[in-house]
Structures are given as C-alpha cells and as structure tokens.
Amino acid sequence: MRATRMLTLLLVLQGVILLGQWTGNGPITALHAQVPDAGAQRNQMLEELKTLNSKMDKLIDLLESGKVQVRVITPDEKAK
C-alpha cells in the first residue's frame, strides 16, 4: 500500500515536470547567448594601449629628468 502511494506520488510529480516543460512555464529559463563583437573588443584594446602608452611616456619623462631618487635599504636597516 505504501509503495503504491509512493509510485503514484512519483508519477504525479513526473507529470507536473513534464507539463511544465511542454508549456514552458517551468522554473528553468532560457539563456540567450551573446555573440562577442570582435571589432568593439579591438577598439577597446586600442584605447587601453593608447592610455598605457601615455602613462609610459610620462614615466620615461620623469626618469629622464633626473628627479627620481632611489634608496636601497639593506636588511640591517629594516630591522632598526
């Protein structure tokens, strides 16, 4: 008797799932893939490279000006 009830419940649940899939009202929603826009990606990469080049130009100008001081700390000085 108990096995019959379990099988009936299982069949009802399977029917509900199948009905939901047929009608499209199930809990799973369809995912829409997006095609990557290669041209836009390349344009963005070019803009980032231009920004990087301008930052590097500023850094090179600073190093060539001689206004940079480098100080080396030995391990003994770190402990103090």
HTML snippet that shows the backbone in 3Dmol.js (N, CA, C, O; Angstrom):
<script src="https://3Dmol.org/build/3Dmol-min.js"></script>
<div id="view" style="width:600px;height:400px;position:relative"></div>
<script>
const pdb = `
ATOM      1  N   MET A   1       0.833  -1.191   0.000  1.00  0.00           N
ATOM      2  CA  MET A   1       0.000   0.000   0.000  1.00  0.00           C
ATOM      3  C   MET A   1       0.879   1.256   0.000  1.00  0.00           C
ATOM      4  O   MET A   1       0.637   2.193  -0.761  1.00  0.00           O
ATOM      5  N   ARG A   2       1.893   1.263   0.856  1.00  0.00           N
ATOM      6  CA  ARG A   2       2.776   2.426   0.942  1.00  0.00           C
ATOM      7  C   ARG A   2       3.577   2.591  -0.348  1.00  0.00           C
ATOM      8  O   ARG A   2       3.786   3.715  -0.804  1.00  0.00           O
ATOM      9  N   ALA A   3       4.023   1.492  -0.936  1.00  0.00           N
ATOM     10  CA  ALA A   3       4.781   1.538  -2.184  1.00  0.00           C
ATOM     11  C   ALA A   3       3.911   2.085  -3.314  1.00  0.00           C
ATOM     12  O   ALA A   3       4.399   2.802  -4.187  1.00  0.00           O
ATOM     13  N   THR A   4       2.628   1.746  -3.296  1.00  0.00           N
ATOM     14  CA  THR A   4       1.708   2.223  -4.329  1.00  0.00           C
ATOM     15  C   THR A   4       1.540   3.730  -4.220  1.00  0.00           C
ATOM     16  O   THR A   4       1.503   4.422  -5.238  1.00  0.00           O
ATOM     17  N   ARG A   5       1.440   4.246  -3.005  1.00  0.00           N
ATOM     18  CA  ARG A   5       1.302   5.693  -2.811  1.00  0.00           C
ATOM     19  C   ARG A   5       2.561   6.425  -3.280  1.00  0.00           C
ATOM     20  O   ARG A   5       2.477   7.478  -3.911  1.00  0.00           O
ATOM     21  N   MET A   6       3.730   5.854  -2.963  1.00  0.00           N
ATOM     22  CA  MET A   6       4.977   6.475  -3.381  1.00  0.00           C
ATOM     23  C   MET A   6       5.100   6.497  -4.902  1.00  0.00           C
ATOM     24  O   MET A   6       5.531   7.495  -5.478  1.00  0.00           O
ATOM     25  N   LEU A   7       4.723   5.402  -5.548  1.00  0.00           N
ATOM     26  CA  LEU A   7       4.784   5.356  -7.002  1.00  0.00           C
ATOM     27  C   LEU A   7       3.794   6.333  -7.622  1.00  0.00           C
ATOM     28  O   LEU A   7       4.098   6.964  -8.634  1.00  0.00           O
ATOM     29  N   THR A   8       2.621   6.461  -7.027  1.00  0.00           N
ATOM     30  CA  THR A   8       1.616   7.406  -7.529  1.00  0.00           C
ATOM     31  C   THR A   8       2.128   8.836  -7.379  1.00  0.00           C
ATOM     32  O   THR A   8       1.998   9.644  -8.299  1.00  0.00           O
ATOM     33  N   LEU A   9       2.710   9.150  -6.221  1.00  0.00           N
ATOM     34  CA  LEU A   9       3.272  10.479  -5.999  1.00  0.00           C
ATOM     35  C   LEU A   9       4.394  10.764  -6.990  1.00  0.00           C
ATOM     36  O   LEU A   9       4.494  11.873  -7.514  1.00  0.00           O
ATOM     37  N   LEU A  10       5.234   9.773  -7.246  1.00  0.00           N
ATOM     38  CA  LEU A  10       6.316   9.922  -8.199  1.00  0.00           C
ATOM     39  C   LEU A  10       5.784  10.176  -9.605  1.00  0.00           C
ATOM     40  O   LEU A  10       6.316  11.025 -10.319  1.00  0.00           O
ATOM     41  N   LEU A  11       4.758   9.463 -10.006  1.00  0.00           N
ATOM     42  CA  LEU A  11       4.163   9.664 -11.324  1.00  0.00           C
ATOM     43  C   LEU A  11       3.520  11.044 -11.449  1.00  0.00           C
ATOM     44  O   LEU A  11       3.616  11.682 -12.497  1.00  0.00           O
ATOM     45  N   VAL A  12       2.872  11.500 -10.394  1.00  0.00           N
ATOM     46  CA  VAL A  12       2.249  12.828 -10.410  1.00  0.00           C
ATOM     47  C   VAL A  12       3.317  13.908 -10.541  1.00  0.00           C
ATOM     48  O   VAL A  12       3.164  14.838 -11.332  1.00  0.00           O
ATOM     49  N   LEU A  13       4.389  13.791  -9.776  1.00  0.00           N
ATOM     50  CA  LEU A  13       5.467  14.768  -9.854  1.00  0.00           C
ATOM     51  C   LEU A  13       6.125  14.760 -11.235  1.00  0.00           C
ATOM     52  O   LEU A  13       6.431  15.818 -11.785  1.00  0.00           O
ATOM     53  N   GLN A  14       6.337  13.590 -11.782  1.00  0.00           N
ATOM     54  CA  GLN A  14       6.897  13.498 -13.136  1.00  0.00           C
ATOM     55  C   GLN A  14       5.962  14.148 -14.157  1.00  0.00           C
ATOM     56  O   GLN A  14       6.415  14.806 -15.094  1.00  0.00           O
ATOM     57  N   GLY A  15       4.667  13.959 -13.970  1.00  0.00           N
ATOM     58  CA  GLY A  15       3.696  14.581 -14.872  1.00  0.00           C
ATOM     59  C   GLY A  15       3.721  16.100 -14.772  1.00  0.00           C
ATOM     60  O   GLY A  15       3.622  16.797 -15.781  1.00  0.00           O
ATOM     61  N   VAL A  16       3.855  16.607 -13.553  1.00  0.00           N
ATOM     62  CA  VAL A  16       3.916  18.063 -13.366  1.00  0.00           C
ATOM     63  C   VAL A  16       5.171  18.630 -14.032  1.00  0.00           C
ATOM     64  O   VAL A  16       5.117  19.677 -14.677  1.00  0.00           O
ATOM     65  N   ILE A  17       6.275  17.949 -13.878  1.00  0.00           N
ATOM     66  CA  ILE A  17       7.520  18.395 -14.507  1.00  0.00           C
ATOM     67  C   ILE A  17       7.387  18.362 -16.025  1.00  0.00           C
ATOM     68  O   ILE A  17       7.795  19.301 -16.708  1.00  0.00           O
ATOM     69  N   LEU A  18       6.820  17.288 -16.549  1.00  0.00           N
ATOM     70  CA  LEU A  18       6.648  17.166 -17.993  1.00  0.00           C
ATOM     71  C   LEU A  18       5.696  18.233 -18.524  1.00  0.00           C
ATOM     72  O   LEU A  18       5.941  18.806 -19.585  1.00  0.00           O
ATOM     73  N   LEU A  19       4.631  18.501 -17.809  1.00  0.00           N
ATOM     74  CA  LEU A  19       3.688  19.542 -18.218  1.00  0.00           C
ATOM     75  C   LEU A  19       4.354  20.915 -18.198  1.00  0.00           C
ATOM     76  O   LEU A  19       4.127  21.734 -19.088  1.00  0.00           O
ATOM     77  N   GLY A  20       5.163  21.160 -17.193  1.00  0.00           N
ATOM     78  CA  GLY A  20       5.874  22.429 -17.122  1.00  0.00           C
ATOM     79  C   GLY A  20       6.849  22.612 -18.270  1.00  0.00           C
ATOM     80  O   GLY A  20       7.015  23.721 -18.778  1.00  0.00           O
ATOM     81  N   GLN A  21       7.490  21.537 -18.678  1.00  0.00           N
ATOM     82  CA  GLN A  21       8.413  21.632 -19.805  1.00  0.00           C
ATOM     83  C   GLN A  21       7.672  21.859 -21.119  1.00  0.00           C
ATOM     84  O   GLN A  21       8.155  22.589 -21.984  1.00  0.00           O
ATOM     85  N   TRP A  22       6.518  21.248 -21.272  1.00  0.00           N
ATOM     86  CA  TRP A  22       5.759  21.428 -22.507  1.00  0.00           C
ATOM     87  C   TRP A  22       5.209  22.843 -22.618  1.00  0.00           C
ATOM     88  O   TRP A  22       5.216  23.439 -23.695  1.00  0.00           O
ATOM     89  N   THR A  23       4.740  23.366 -21.511  1.00  0.00           N
ATOM     90  CA  THR A  23       4.135  24.699 -21.568  1.00  0.00           C
ATOM     91  C   THR A  23       5.177  25.798 -21.483  1.00  0.00           C
ATOM     92  O   THR A  23       4.882  26.948 -21.809  1.00  0.00           O
ATOM     93  N   GLY A  24       6.383  25.475 -21.055  1.00  0.00           N
ATOM     94  CA  GLY A  24       7.438  26.464 -20.972  1.00  0.00           C
ATOM     95  C   GLY A  24       7.367  27.316 -19.727  1.00  0.00           C
ATOM     96  O   GLY A  24       8.078  28.316 -19.635  1.00  0.00           O
ATOM     97  N   ASN A  25       6.546  26.962 -18.778  1.00  0.00           N
ATOM     98  CA  ASN A  25       6.399  27.732 -17.551  1.00  0.00           C
ATOM     99  C   ASN A  25       7.187  27.116 -16.399  1.00  0.00           C
ATOM    100  O   ASN A  25       6.874  27.350 -15.232  1.00  0.00           O
ATOM    101  N   GLY A  26       8.178  26.352 -16.720  1.00  0.00           N
ATOM    102  CA  GLY A  26       8.958  25.697 -15.685  1.00  0.00           C
ATOM    103  C   GLY A  26       9.899  26.665 -14.993  1.00  0.00           C
ATOM    104  O   GLY A  26      10.007  27.826 -15.389  1.00  0.00           O
ATOM    105  N   PRO A  27      10.571  26.193 -13.971  1.00  0.00           N
ATOM    106  CA  PRO A  27      11.477  27.060 -13.212  1.00  0.00           C
ATOM    107  C   PRO A  27      12.762  27.408 -13.974  1.00  0.00           C
ATOM    108  O   PRO A  27      13.481  28.333 -13.596  1.00  0.00           O
ATOM    109  N   ILE A  28      13.042  26.670 -15.033  1.00  0.00           N
ATOM    110  CA  ILE A  28      14.272  26.910 -15.794  1.00  0.00           C
ATOM    111  C   ILE A  28      13.965  27.898 -16.916  1.00  0.00           C
ATOM    112  O   ILE A  28      13.069  27.672 -17.729  1.00  0.00           O
ATOM    113  N   THR A  29      14.712  28.983 -16.947  1.00  0.00           N
ATOM    114  CA  THR A  29      14.514  29.970 -18.003  1.00  0.00           C
ATOM    115  C   THR A  29      15.571  29.771 -19.078  1.00  0.00           C
ATOM    116  O   THR A  29      16.668  29.281 -18.812  1.00  0.00           O
ATOM    117  N   ALA A  30      15.228  30.152 -20.267  1.00  0.00           N
ATOM    118  CA  ALA A  30      16.148  30.009 -21.389  1.00  0.00           C
ATOM    119  C   ALA A  30      17.232  31.075 -21.302  1.00  0.00           C
ATOM    120  O   ALA A  30      16.951  32.227 -20.973  1.00  0.00           O
ATOM    121  N   LEU A  31      18.450  30.694 -21.591  1.00  0.00           N
ATOM    122  CA  LEU A  31      19.566  31.620 -21.600  1.00  0.00           C
ATOM    123  C   LEU A  31      19.858  32.012 -23.041  1.00  0.00           C
ATOM    124  O   LEU A  31      19.845  31.170 -23.939  1.00  0.00           O
ATOM    125  N   HIS A  32      20.117  33.270 -23.250  1.00  0.00           N
ATOM    126  CA  HIS A  32      20.402  33.755 -24.588  1.00  0.00           C
ATOM    127  C   HIS A  32      21.882  34.099 -24.673  1.00  0.00           C
ATOM    128  O   HIS A  32      22.376  34.973 -23.960  1.00  0.00           O
ATOM    129  N   ALA A  33      22.571  33.406 -25.546  1.00  0.00           N
ATOM    130  CA  ALA A  33      23.998  33.654 -25.704  1.00  0.00           C
ATOM    131  C   ALA A  33      24.205  34.928 -26.511  1.00  0.00           C
ATOM    132  O   ALA A  33      23.427  35.250 -27.409  1.00  0.00           O
ATOM    133  N   GLN A  34      25.262  35.637 -26.174  1.00  0.00           N
ATOM    134  CA  GLN A  34      25.595  36.845 -26.901  1.00  0.00           C
ATOM    135  C   GLN A  34      26.830  36.590 -27.746  1.00  0.00           C
ATOM    136  O   GLN A  34      27.813  36.011 -27.283  1.00  0.00           O
ATOM    137  N   VAL A  35      26.763  37.026 -28.970  1.00  0.00           N
ATOM    138  CA  VAL A  35      27.900  36.873 -29.863  1.00  0.00           C
ATOM    139  C   VAL A  35      28.879  38.008 -29.571  1.00  0.00           C
ATOM    140  O   VAL A  35      28.488  39.175 -29.599  1.00  0.00           O
ATOM    141  N   PRO A  36      30.136  37.689 -29.293  1.00  0.00           N
ATOM    142  CA  PRO A  36      31.090  38.751 -28.990  1.00  0.00           C
ATOM    143  C   PRO A  36      31.349  39.617 -30.214  1.00  0.00           C
ATOM    144  O   PRO A  36      31.441  39.122 -31.338  1.00  0.00           O
ATOM    145  N   ASP A  37      31.464  40.895 -29.977  1.00  0.00           N
ATOM    146  CA  ASP A  37      31.735  41.853 -31.041  1.00  0.00           C
ATOM    147  C   ASP A  37      33.237  42.068 -31.100  1.00  0.00           C
ATOM    148  O   ASP A  37      33.796  42.824 -30.304  1.00  0.00           O
ATOM    149  N   ALA A  38      33.887  41.404 -32.043  1.00  0.00           N
ATOM    150  CA  ALA A  38      35.349  41.440 -32.125  1.00  0.00           C
ATOM    151  C   ALA A  38      35.848  42.846 -32.430  1.00  0.00           C
ATOM    152  O   ALA A  38      36.885  43.261 -31.913  1.00  0.00           O
ATOM    153  N   GLY A  39      35.128  43.575 -33.256  1.00  0.00           N
ATOM    154  CA  GLY A  39      35.551  44.930 -33.593  1.00  0.00           C
ATOM    155  C   GLY A  39      35.546  45.851 -32.393  1.00  0.00           C
ATOM    156  O   GLY A  39      36.468  46.645 -32.209  1.00  0.00           O
ATOM    157  N   ALA A  40      34.504  45.750 -31.572  1.00  0.00           N
ATOM    158  CA  ALA A  40      34.412  46.587 -30.373  1.00  0.00           C
ATOM    159  C   ALA A  40      35.497  46.204 -29.371  1.00  0.00           C
ATOM    160  O   ALA A  40      36.058  47.068 -28.697  1.00  0.00           O
ATOM    161  N   GLN A  41      35.792  44.907 -29.276  1.00  0.00           N
ATOM    162  CA  GLN A  41      36.848  44.469 -28.372  1.00  0.00           C
ATOM    163  C   GLN A  41      38.203  45.008 -28.816  1.00  0.00           C
ATOM    164  O   GLN A  41      39.008  45.429 -27.985  1.00  0.00           O
ATOM    165  N   ARG A  42      38.453  44.994 -30.105  1.00  0.00           N
ATOM    166  CA  ARG A  42      39.725  45.519 -30.613  1.00  0.00           C
ATOM    167  C   ARG A  42      39.824  47.025 -30.373  1.00  0.00           C
ATOM    168  O   ARG A  42      40.885  47.529 -30.006  1.00  0.00           O
ATOM    169  N   ASN A  43      38.724  47.737 -30.580  1.00  0.00           N
ATOM    170  CA  ASN A  43      38.734  49.181 -30.328  1.00  0.00           C
ATOM    171  C   ASN A  43      39.026  49.478 -28.864  1.00  0.00           C
ATOM    172  O   ASN A  43      39.774  50.404 -28.550  1.00  0.00           O
ATOM    173  N   GLN A  44      38.440  48.698 -27.978  1.00  0.00           N
ATOM    174  CA  GLN A  44      38.683  48.892 -26.548  1.00  0.00           C
ATOM    175  C   GLN A  44      40.146  48.590 -26.212  1.00  0.00           C
ATOM    176  O   GLN A  44      40.761  49.300 -25.417  1.00  0.00           O
ATOM    177  N   MET A  45      40.698  47.540 -26.816  1.00  0.00           N
ATOM    178  CA  MET A  45      42.107  47.222 -26.575  1.00  0.00           C
ATOM    179  C   MET A  45      43.008  48.340 -27.079  1.00  0.00           C
ATOM    180  O   MET A  45      43.992  48.683 -26.424  1.00  0.00           O
ATOM    181  N   LEU A  46      42.685  48.913 -28.233  1.00  0.00           N
ATOM    182  CA  LEU A  46      43.487  50.019 -28.762  1.00  0.00           C
ATOM    183  C   LEU A  46      43.438  51.232 -27.836  1.00  0.00           C
ATOM    184  O   LEU A  46      44.457  51.887 -27.613  1.00  0.00           O
ATOM    185  N   GLU A  47      42.256  51.533 -27.297  1.00  0.00           N
ATOM    186  CA  GLU A  47      42.126  52.656 -26.367  1.00  0.00           C
ATOM    187  C   GLU A  47      42.952  52.412 -25.108  1.00  0.00           C
ATOM    188  O   GLU A  47      43.597  53.331 -24.603  1.00  0.00           O
ATOM    189  N   GLU A  48      42.938  51.188 -24.602  1.00  0.00           N
ATOM    190  CA  GLU A  48      43.719  50.865 -23.411  1.00  0.00           C
ATOM    191  C   GLU A  48      45.213  50.965 -23.702  1.00  0.00           C
ATOM    192  O   GLU A  48      45.983  51.425 -22.859  1.00  0.00           O
ATOM    193  N   LEU A  49      45.621  50.535 -24.893  1.00  0.00           N
ATOM    194  CA  LEU A  49      47.032  50.643 -25.254  1.00  0.00           C
ATOM    195  C   LEU A  49      47.461  52.096 -25.386  1.00  0.00           C
ATOM    196  O   LEU A  49      48.579  52.446 -25.009  1.00  0.00           O
ATOM    197  N   LYS A  50      46.592  52.943 -25.913  1.00  0.00           N
ATOM    198  CA  LYS A  50      46.909  54.368 -26.012  1.00  0.00           C
ATOM    199  C   LYS A  50      47.077  54.979 -24.617  1.00  0.00           C
ATOM    200  O   LYS A  50      47.980  55.783 -24.390  1.00  0.00           O
ATOM    201  N   THR A  51      46.203  54.592 -23.691  1.00  0.00           N
ATOM    202  CA  THR A  51      46.308  55.071 -22.315  1.00  0.00           C
ATOM    203  C   THR A  51      47.612  54.596 -21.680  1.00  0.00           C
ATOM    204  O   THR A  51      48.295  55.362 -21.001  1.00  0.00           O
ATOM    205  N   LEU A  52      47.950  53.332 -21.903  1.00  0.00           N
ATOM    206  CA  LEU A  52      49.189  52.776 -21.368  1.00  0.00           C
ATOM    207  C   LEU A  52      50.405  53.493 -21.957  1.00  0.00           C
ATOM    208  O   LEU A  52      51.361  53.779 -21.236  1.00  0.00           O
ATOM    209  N   ASN A  53      50.377  53.782 -23.246  1.00  0.00           N
ATOM    210  CA  ASN A  53      51.492  54.480 -23.886  1.00  0.00           C
ATOM    211  C   ASN A  53      51.668  55.882 -23.302  1.00  0.00           C
ATOM    212  O   ASN A  53      52.796  56.327 -23.091  1.00  0.00           O
ATOM    213  N   SER A  54      50.573  56.572 -23.043  1.00  0.00           N
ATOM    214  CA  SER A  54      50.700  57.916 -22.468  1.00  0.00           C
ATOM    215  C   SER A  54      51.268  57.858 -21.054  1.00  0.00           C
ATOM    216  O   SER A  54      52.065  58.713 -20.669  1.00  0.00           O
ATOM    217  N   LYS A  55      50.862  56.856 -20.281  1.00  0.00           N
ATOM    218  CA  LYS A  55      51.416  56.709 -18.928  1.00  0.00           C
ATOM    219  C   LYS A  55      52.906  56.367 -18.984  1.00  0.00           C
ATOM    220  O   LYS A  55      53.691  56.870 -18.181  1.00  0.00           O
ATOM    221  N   MET A  56      53.287  55.524 -19.922  1.00  0.00           N
ATOM    222  CA  MET A  56      54.692  55.175 -20.063  1.00  0.00           C
ATOM    223  C   MET A  56      55.508  56.386 -20.506  1.00  0.00           C
ATOM    224  O   MET A  56      56.644  56.553 -20.062  1.00  0.00           O
ATOM    225  N   ASP A  57      54.956  57.231 -21.368  1.00  0.00           N
ATOM    226  CA  ASP A  57      55.654  58.452 -21.784  1.00  0.00           C
ATOM    227  C   ASP A  57      55.916  59.363 -20.591  1.00  0.00           C
ATOM    228  O   ASP A  57      56.996  59.940 -20.467  1.00  0.00           O
ATOM    229  N   LYS A  58      54.921  59.491 -19.712  1.00  0.00           N
ATOM    230  CA  LYS A  58      55.105  60.309 -18.515  1.00  0.00           C
ATOM    231  C   LYS A  58      56.189  59.733 -17.616  1.00  0.00           C
ATOM    232  O   LYS A  58      57.000  60.476 -17.064  1.00  0.00           O
ATOM    233  N   LEU A  59      56.207  58.419 -17.469  1.00  0.00           N
ATOM    234  CA  LEU A  59      57.207  57.762 -16.632  1.00  0.00           C
ATOM    235  C   LEU A  59      58.602  57.930 -17.222  1.00  0.00           C
ATOM    236  O   LEU A  59      59.562  58.172 -16.490  1.00  0.00           O
ATOM    237  N   ILE A  60      58.716  57.804 -18.527  1.00  0.00           N
ATOM    238  CA  ILE A  60      60.015  57.977 -19.182  1.00  0.00           C
ATOM    239  C   ILE A  60      60.491  59.413 -19.023  1.00  0.00           C
ATOM    240  O   ILE A  60      61.671  59.648 -18.764  1.00  0.00           O
ATOM    241  N   ASP A  61      59.581  60.384 -19.177  1.00  0.00           N
ATOM    242  CA  ASP A  61      59.960  61.786 -18.980  1.00  0.00           C
ATOM    243  C   ASP A  61      60.460  62.033 -17.561  1.00  0.00           C
ATOM    244  O   ASP A  61      61.435  62.757 -17.363  1.00  0.00           O
ATOM    245  N   LEU A  62      59.802  61.438 -16.581  1.00  0.00           N
ATOM    246  CA  LEU A  62      60.216  61.595 -15.191  1.00  0.00           C
ATOM    247  C   LEU A  62      61.600  60.991 -14.958  1.00  0.00           C
ATOM    248  O   LEU A  62      62.436  61.597 -14.288  1.00  0.00           O
ATOM    249  N   LEU A  63      61.841  59.807 -15.505  1.00  0.00           N
ATOM    250  CA  LEU A  63      63.143  59.167 -15.326  1.00  0.00           C
ATOM    251  C   LEU A  63      64.243  59.941 -16.044  1.00  0.00           C
ATOM    252  O   LEU A  63      65.357  60.049 -15.529  1.00  0.00           O
ATOM    253  N   GLU A  64      63.950  60.476 -17.215  1.00  0.00           N
ATOM    254  CA  GLU A  64      64.962  61.232 -17.963  1.00  0.00           C
ATOM    255  C   GLU A  64      65.254  62.585 -17.330  1.00  0.00           C
ATOM    256  O   GLU A  64      66.324  63.151 -17.553  1.00  0.00           O
ATOM    257  N   SER A  65      64.326  63.109 -16.553  1.00  0.00           N
ATOM    258  CA  SER A  65      64.539  64.415 -15.938  1.00  0.00           C
ATOM    259  C   SER A  65      65.565  64.360 -14.802  1.00  0.00           C
ATOM    260  O   SER A  65      66.152  65.384 -14.453  1.00  0.00           O
ATOM    261  N   GLY A  66      65.780  63.201 -14.238  1.00  0.00           N
ATOM    262  CA  GLY A  66      66.746  63.055 -13.162  1.00  0.00           C
ATOM    263  C   GLY A  66      66.183  63.424 -11.805  1.00  0.00           C
ATOM    264  O   GLY A  66      66.951  63.562 -10.853  1.00  0.00           O
ATOM    265  N   LYS A  67      64.890  63.587 -11.676  1.00  0.00           N
ATOM    266  CA  LYS A  67      64.272  63.972 -10.403  1.00  0.00           C
ATOM    267  C   LYS A  67      63.906  62.760  -9.540  1.00  0.00           C
ATOM    268  O   LYS A  67      63.259  62.902  -8.503  1.00  0.00           O
ATOM    269  N   VAL A  68      64.315  61.598  -9.967  1.00  0.00           N
ATOM    270  CA  VAL A  68      63.980  60.381  -9.229  1.00  0.00           C
ATOM    271  C   VAL A  68      65.155  60.015  -8.344  1.00  0.00           C
ATOM    272  O   VAL A  68      66.301  59.992  -8.793  1.00  0.00           O
ATOM    273  N   GLN A  69      64.867  59.729  -7.085  1.00  0.00           N
ATOM    274  CA  GLN A  69      65.901  59.278  -6.159  1.00  0.00           C
ATOM    275  C   GLN A  69      65.585  57.846  -5.752  1.00  0.00           C
ATOM    276  O   GLN A  69      64.457  57.517  -5.384  1.00  0.00           O
ATOM    277  N   VAL A  70      66.596  57.015  -5.827  1.00  0.00           N
ATOM    278  CA  VAL A  70      66.438  55.614  -5.452  1.00  0.00           C
ATOM    279  C   VAL A  70      67.263  55.373  -4.208  1.00  0.00           C
ATOM    280  O   VAL A  70      68.438  55.737  -4.154  1.00  0.00           O
ATOM    281  N   ARG A  71      66.658  54.764  -3.213  1.00  0.00           N
ATOM    282  CA  ARG A  71      67.350  54.462  -1.968  1.00  0.00           C
ATOM    283  C   ARG A  71      67.258  52.964  -1.728  1.00  0.00           C
ATOM    284  O   ARG A  71      66.171  52.387  -1.747  1.00  0.00           O
ATOM    285  N   VAL A  72      68.395  52.347  -1.506  1.00  0.00           N
ATOM    286  CA  VAL A  72      68.445  50.909  -1.270  1.00  0.00           C
ATOM    287  C   VAL A  72      68.506  50.664   0.219  1.00  0.00           C
ATOM    288  O   VAL A  72      69.347  51.240   0.910  1.00  0.00           O
ATOM    289  N   ILE A  73      67.644  49.836   0.711  1.00  0.00           N
ATOM    290  CA  ILE A  73      67.615  49.509   2.133  1.00  0.00           C
ATOM    291  C   ILE A  73      68.165  48.112   2.309  1.00  0.00           C
ATOM    292  O   ILE A  73      67.659  47.157   1.721  1.00  0.00           O
ATOM    293  N   THR A  74      69.184  47.996   3.106  1.00  0.00           N
ATOM    294  CA  THR A  74      69.752  46.687   3.399  1.00  0.00           C
ATOM    295  C   THR A  74      68.929  46.023   4.496  1.00  0.00           C
ATOM    296  O   THR A  74      68.193  46.707   5.207  1.00  0.00           O
ATOM    297  N   PRO A  75      69.036  44.738   4.643  1.00  0.00           N
ATOM    298  CA  PRO A  75      68.258  44.049   5.678  1.00  0.00           C
ATOM    299  C   PRO A  75      68.549  44.568   7.086  1.00  0.00           C
ATOM    300  O   PRO A  75      67.661  44.535   7.938  1.00  0.00           O
ATOM    301  N   ASP A  76      69.776  45.050   7.356  1.00  0.00           N
ATOM    302  CA  ASP A  76      70.104  45.571   8.690  1.00  0.00           C
ATOM    303  C   ASP A  76      69.312  46.829   8.986  1.00  0.00           C
ATOM    304  O   ASP A  76      68.873  47.027  10.119  1.00  0.00           O
ATOM    305  N   GLU A  77      69.120  47.680   7.998  1.00  0.00           N
ATOM    306  CA  GLU A  77      68.381  48.919   8.210  1.00  0.00           C
ATOM    307  C   GLU A  77      66.893  48.657   8.398  1.00  0.00           C
ATOM    308  O   GLU A  77      66.210  49.444   9.054  1.00  0.00           O
ATOM    309  N   LYS A  78      66.385  47.587   7.845  1.00  0.00           N
ATOM    310  CA  LYS A  78      64.986  47.227   8.006  1.00  0.00           C
ATOM    311  C   LYS A  78      64.678  46.875   9.464  1.00  0.00           C
ATOM    312  O   LYS A  78      63.614  47.214   9.983  1.00  0.00           O
ATOM    313  N   ALA A  79      65.610  46.200  10.109  1.00  0.00           N
ATOM    314  CA  ALA A  79      65.405  45.761  11.482  1.00  0.00           C
ATOM    315  C   ALA A  79      65.345  46.927  12.451  1.00  0.00           C
ATOM    316  O   ALA A  79      64.681  46.836  13.483  1.00  0.00           O
ATOM    317  N   LYS A  80      66.023  48.013  12.140  1.00  0.00           N
ATOM    318  CA  LYS A  80      66.062  49.170  13.055  1.00  0.00           C
ATOM    319  C   LYS A  80      64.797  49.875  12.976  1.00  0.00           C
ATOM    320  O   LYS A  80      64.607  50.881  13.660  1.00  0.00           O
TER     321      LYS A  80
END
`;
const viewer = $3Dmol.createViewer("view");
viewer.addModel(pdb, "pdb");
viewer.setStyle({}, {cartoon: {color: "spectrum"}});
viewer.zoomTo();
viewer.render();
</script>
